Amino acid sequence: MRTLSLVLLLALLSACKGGERDSAPLPVASQTKKKPPDRLAPGELGPGKVKVFGFVAPAQLRLERRYPDAAHFVGQARPEAVANYVRERVAVERVEMGAARTVFPRVAIKGGPAGHVFRIEVVNDTPNTRLVIRDITPPPTAPGLSEEERWKKAGFGPNGAQLDRDKAQ
């Protein structure tokens, strides 16, 4: 009788334990743990102090050249890490990835100038990585001009031929 009571008690305890396990939520791939804001994941780049076009460059890259419509950075960071850093800080529809280059052809920089379009390239230039940011925003068109008047204002005819070659040279 005592043995039968013990067996029943063990069966009851294991049944209760199994029920708890089944009711616990299963981890889902989309429920990834977020890192604390003051920590970087292994290999992740941190923001630096140089800001160009509203884009804060990674601390591991230094500004090499600055033009009115472009900026060139260089440093010894992994190209994949730089591309991931850029991806988090821009609004992009597509990315072109190759063996030696990752191109973000048309992006808006989060926190950057409104209405501007940029092209960002991450180039593997062993042992360095280059980051090139270009402002490719088209110039505003004058309202009320016809197609022919716009071509003429730019110095070209409607067929694309230059109007006054002597003044252009």
Summary of the structure (lengths in Angstrom):
residues: 169
radius of gyration: 29.2
end to end distance: 111.5
largest distance: 115.4
contacts: 372
relative contact order: 0.11
helix: 26%
strand: 33%
